[in-house]
Amino acid sequence: MIVQASPRLAPAMLSLDHLYPRLPAIIGHRGASAAAPENTLAAFSLAADLGADAVELDVKLSKDGVPVVMHDATVDRTTDGRGRVADLTLADLKTLDAGSRKDAKYAGERVPTLAEAFESVVSRLWINVELTNYETRGDRLVLLVVRLIQKMSLQRRVLVSSFEPRNIRAVKRLDPSIPVAQLTAIGMPIYLRDAWLAPLIRHEARHPDVAQLKQKGVAFFHKRGYRVNVWTINDPDDMREFARQGVDGLITDAPDIARKAV
């Protein structure tokens, strides 16, 4: 179903209409991660092939200060290596197989840099960049990600998100033209969950988890002027219900299922 996006803007917020030509947007969580190795170029390409409008990816810094695409603090779960991302150089990370643990047909898939992900994806999809420096707070991740977005002129092709409010504020201080989103989950403090800090943390979107959105409903956030992208949603019935409520985006491991559901 294709509908026109409506503004729902609070004062001083950026319009995100250009990211939502149809609602809900289908956002591949770490790419099409149900079928391909998460946070790899293969997963991002597959997401586009399966009908996604965007991909969500996670970024942190390598030991030598390069923004790389990886969710966990360590490489242990998703690659054939071991160790903390923050303790490995880009050269170290590029030796790792990031595909075989998912499926042998993805053997040799590498850990991408954020720049490589942008170059690979941006012509087909917009990108939700999650800043995941939760174990290394205070590093240069925000600065380097903002600089890369500026260098590649991608302010209108990205939505930067984080659970850490200080990351969101830092992005806006560095470049007010970059749209940002506050990630939340049902177990977080209520002042973060329910946008009590909105006057202090200017942002355009809320990313509640499924449990929180079932509790609050989409309208709760729309009335406060926010776009709403729910994560991680893989049940077709939940997808249809939130679409009925007018959710802006479905962050899902299975873009093909979401596309069929809504």
URQUI-V755112 format. One record per backbone hydrogen bond with DSSP energy under -1.0 kcal/mol. NH is the residue of the N-H (numbers start at 1). CO is the residue of the C=O. Records with the same first field share a line. If there is no record, write none. Layout:
NH=CO + CO
//
This chain:
13=10
19=16
20=17
25=248
27=250
28=54
29=252
30=56
31=28
32=43
33=31
34=253
35=32
36=32
39=30
44=40
45=41
46=42
47=43
48=44
49=45
50=46
51=48
52=47
53=26
54=26
55=126
56=28
57=128
59=130
60=68
62=66
63=88
65=62
68=60
69=112
70=58
75=83
79=75
85=73
87=84
88=85
93=89
94=90
95=92
96=93
98=109
102=99
103=99
106=103
107=104
109=106
114=67
117=113
118=114
119=115
120=116
121=117
122=118
124=121
125=121
126=53
127=157
128=55
129=159
130=57
131=161
132=59
139=136
144=140
145=141
146=142
147=143
148=144
149=145
150=146
151=147
152=148
153=150
154=149
157=154
159=127
160=179
161=129
162=181
167=164
168=164
169=165
170=166
171=167
172=168
173=169
174=170
175=171
178=175
181=160
182=205
183=162
184=207
188=185
192=189
193=189
194=190
195=192
196=191
197=191
198=195
200=197
201=197
204=180
205=180
206=227
207=182
210=231
213=209
214=210
215=211
216=212
217=213
221=218
222=218
223=219
225=222
226=221
227=204
229=206
230=249
231=208
233=251
239=235
240=236
241=237
242=238
243=239
244=240
245=241
246=243
247=242
248=228
249=228
250=25
251=230
252=27
258=254
259=255
260=256
261=257
262=258
//
